[in-house]
Amino acid sequence: MTEPARELPQIAVACPMCDAAPGDLCTSHSGTRVRTSDTHQARTTAWSTSRKGGAR
């Protein structure tokens, strides 16, 4: 099974939506399936914020 989400830069931060640890894939909202092709939008936002130096 391919997991393109592992190649995304936002995988380096924890996901505030599903609590996936940095490096782990996000899970579905019910927590039963791994999201292999993308991450939650909240994780992308967290990654973007961390690159800008965090909230100020």
Backbone torsions as a table, in degrees:
resi	resn	phi	psi	omega
1	MET	NA	129.2	177.6
2	THR	-85.1	148.7	-178.6
3	GLU	-132.2	74.7	-177.9
4	PRO	-58.5	-24.0	-179.9
5	ALA	-62.3	-26.6	179.5
6	ARG	-64.7	-20.5	-179.7
7	GLU	-88.8	-8.2	-178.3
8	LEU	-76.6	140.3	-177.9
9	PRO	-64.1	-29.7	-177.2
10	GLN	-70.2	-8.9	177.6
11	ILE	-66.8	-13.4	-178.6
12	ALA	-75.1	-11.9	179.3
13	VAL	-117.3	158.8	177.0
14	ALA	-68.2	151.1	178.1
15	CYS	-94.1	119.6	178.9
16	PRO	-72.8	-14.0	-178.5
17	MET	-83.0	-48.0	-175.0
18	CYS	-116.4	3.3	178.8
19	ASP	66.2	22.8	175.4
20	ALA	-66.6	135.7	179.8
21	ALA	-73.4	158.8	175.2
22	PRO	-53.2	132.3	-179.1
23	GLY	92.1	-18.4	178.4
24	ASP	-92.4	151.0	177.7
25	LEU	-75.2	151.3	174.5
26	CYS	-69.1	159.0	174.7
27	THR	-115.4	165.6	177.1
28	SER	-62.6	167.0	-178.6
29	HIS	-60.7	-28.8	177.7
30	SER	-85.4	-9.7	178.3
31	GLY	80.1	11.0	-175.8
32	THR	-97.5	-21.2	-178.2
33	ARG	-126.5	143.9	176.1
34	VAL	-84.4	137.1	176.7
35	ARG	-87.7	104.4	-173.8
36	THR	-90.4	-16.8	-174.9
37	SER	-109.2	-11.3	179.7
38	ASP	-156.7	-179.7	176.4
39	THR	-124.9	169.1	176.3
40	HIS	-67.0	148.6	178.4
41	GLN	-59.9	-34.0	179.1
42	ALA	-63.7	-33.5	178.2
43	ARG	-70.2	-40.8	177.3
44	THR	-62.0	-40.8	178.0
45	THR	-65.2	-42.3	178.7
46	ALA	-62.6	-41.0	178.5
47	TRP	-65.0	-45.1	179.8
48	SER	-61.0	-43.1	178.9
49	THR	-64.0	-40.2	-179.3
50	SER	-66.5	-32.1	178.4
51	ARG	-71.4	-25.4	-179.8
52	LYS	-90.9	4.8	178.0
53	GLY	95.8	11.4	177.3
54	GLY	82.2	178.8	179.7
55	ALA	-69.7	142.5	-179.2
56	ARG	-125.7	NA	NA
